[in-house]
Amino acid sequence: MDTIELTKKNARIAGLYYLGIIVFGMYSEFFVRGSLIDHSSAQNTLMLIENNLMQWRSGLVSDMVCQVFFLFLGLHLYRMLKRTNQSAARMMLLCIVLGVGVTFVNLLHHFAPVILLGSEMDLDSTTQASLMLFFIKLHGHGYTIAGVFFGLWLYPLGVMVRESGVFPPVLGWLLMIGCFGYLIDTVVVFQIPSEPWITYPGLLVALVAEFGFCFYLLIIGIKSKRHEPTDT
């Protein structure tokens, strides 16, 4: 198997990891948290989680699997694109490692409701429900903070995608623009939370870019074109 075929294989493996991130991430966010959290009612949230505790726990496990896939994705993309731009490859991998680290620590907030439900502390149901929703909201904000790195890694990735000559340049541009979509989202959430519409265009571009890149890796891999390194 020649070098270009090996790279195609690595590209498709990266695509599978990317798909794993999407599947496990969406499961945790929509099927678990999306269906068991009622932000308008702490008592209802307590009841939902207590009655579906295994589902809530599965969200934590799914998030951990998602982040492991993210690490493997970074390693595969690094192997595949480091000859294109070594500096960008290192920056991409650093952002991924930092984002995964922040996310793993933040998962403690997701697990807090399990601890509260099994706690031997003498808490009335109102206090227990309020604490539970407090930690859930902390988890949401922690995920937004991790979004800084989930955005930043897209910029060096986009640079390498553009420079490699083996992907459509438009994918590279979309990834680079998508980086700013995540960064703007973080600023808006913390600075002007009353205006969430500001984040929609940037997040839409990021969504199109990431899904587009994932399925390009899975279906096509790379174009059959060799490229020379531009940075050592």
N, C-alpha and C positions, 0 to 999 in steps of 0.2 A: 504494500500500500504506500503510495507516494505521499509527499508532504501535504499536498492540497486535499487529498482524500482524508488524511488524518485530521486536518483542520475542519473539514465538513463534519466528521464524526464528533469532534469536540463541540462544534457549533450546535449540533442536534442534542447532545447531552446537556449543554447549557440551556437550550430551549425547554427541555424536560424539567430542569430545575426551576426555570422561570415559571412554567406552567404549574409546578408544585406550589410555588409561592402564591400564585393567584388562587388556586383551588383551596389550599389550607387557610390562607388569609381571608378569603371571602366566607369560608365556613365559620371561622371565629367571629368575624365582624357582623355578618348578617344573620346566620342561622342561630348563633349563640347569643351574642350581646344584643343584636337587633331584635330578637324575639323575647328576651328575658328582662330587658331593662325598660322601665317606665320612668323617664326622667321627671315626669310630673307628679309621681307618687312613690315615695320611699317605701310605704307599706306594701303597695302592689308589687314593687320590685322584690322586696323581701319574700313575699309569698311565691312569686314566680320562680325565683332561684331555689328556694327551699323545696318546692315541688318538682324541680327539674335539676337537682344537684349534679347528677352524672353528666347531663348535657353541659352544664356550666363548667365542670372540670374538664370536659373534652375540649372546650374552647381554649383552655390554657395549654393543653397538650398540643392542640393543632397549631397554636401560635408558636410554640417552641419548635415544632417540625418545620414550620414556615421559615423561621429564622435560620435553622440549620441549612435548609435549601438555599437561602440567600447567601450564606457563606460559601457553599459549594458552587453556586452560580458565579460569585465573584472570582473564585479560584480558576474556574474554567474560562471565564472571559479574560482573565489576566493571562493565562497560558496562550490563549488564542490571539490576543491583540497586543501583547507587550512589545513585539517587534515593530509595531506601527509607531508607538510613542511610549517609551518606557516611563517617562515622568507622569503622563496621564494615567497609565496603567497602575502605577503605585498610588496615585491620589485616589483613583477609583476604589482600589482595594482598602485603603485606609478609611475612606468614608463608609464603606460597607461594614468593616469591623466595628467602627464606632457606633454606627446605627444599630447593629445587632446587639452590642453591649448595652446601650441605653434601653433597648426594647426588652431584653431579658430582665434587667433590674426592674423595669416598669411592670413586668408581669406579676410581681409581688402584689401590686394593687388589685389585679384581677383575682388573685387567690384570697385576698382579704375577706370577702364574703363567706368563703368556706370556713375560714378560721373563726369568724364571728358566729356562724351558725353552730359550730362545735365548741364554742367557748363556754367555760365554766364560770365566767364572770357573771355577776348578778346584774344583768341589764334588762330593762323592760323592753318590750317589743318596739316602742317608738324610738328609743335611743339606738337599739340594734339596727333598725331600718335606716335611721339617719346616718349612722356610721357607715353602713354598707353603701349607701348612695354616695357618700363623701369619697370613699375609696374608689368607687367606680368612676366618679368624675375626675379624680386624680389620675386614674389610668388613662382616661381619654386625653387629658392634657399632656401626660407623659408621652403618649403616642404622637401627639402633635409636635412635641419637642424632638422626638426621634425623626420626625418628618424632615427636619433640617438636613439630616444625613441621607435620608431616602431621596431628597432632592439633589443634594450636592454630588452624589455619585453619578447622577445622570449626565452632568456636564462633561467630565473627562471621558465618559463612555461615548457621548455624542461626538466629541473631538476625534476619538479613535475610529468610530464608525465612519465619519466623513473622510478621514485620511487613509483608511485601509484600502479603499478601492474594491472591496469585496461585498459591500452593502450599498443599497441606494443612498445617495447623499442626503435625501430628504429625511430619512430616518435619523441621521445624525443631527440635523437641524432641529427636528421635533424633540429629540431627547434633550438637547441643550436648552430649548425653550421650556420644556417640561420641568427642568430643574428649577426655574424661577417660579413656576406654578406652585410647587411645594413650598418654596421659601415665602412667597406672598401669603399662602394659606396660614403659615405659622405666625407671621406678623399680624394678620387680620384677626386670628383667633384670640391673640393676647392683647392686641392694641385697640382694635375696633370690632369687637364681636357682634355688634348690632348690624354690621354691614357684610354678611357672609357672601352676598352676591359678587363681591369684588373678586373672590377666589375662583369663581366658576370657569371663566375662560381659560385660565392657566392650568387648572386641574383637568379640564377637558383635553387640552393639548397633551398633558402628561399621560393621561389615560390612553389616548390614541397612540402616543409614541411607545409606551411600554407594551401594550397589547400587540401593536404592529411589529415591534422588534421581536417579541416572544414568538409570534407565529411565523415570522420570517425565518428565525433560527430553526424552528421545528420543521417547516415545510421545505424550505430551499437550502438552509444551512448557510452557505456562502456562494458567491459567484465564482466560477472557475477562472480566477485571475490571481497570479502571484503578485506580491507586493514587497517592496524593499523597506527596511527600517528607516525612519526619519529622525530617530533620537536614540542615543545609546546610553 
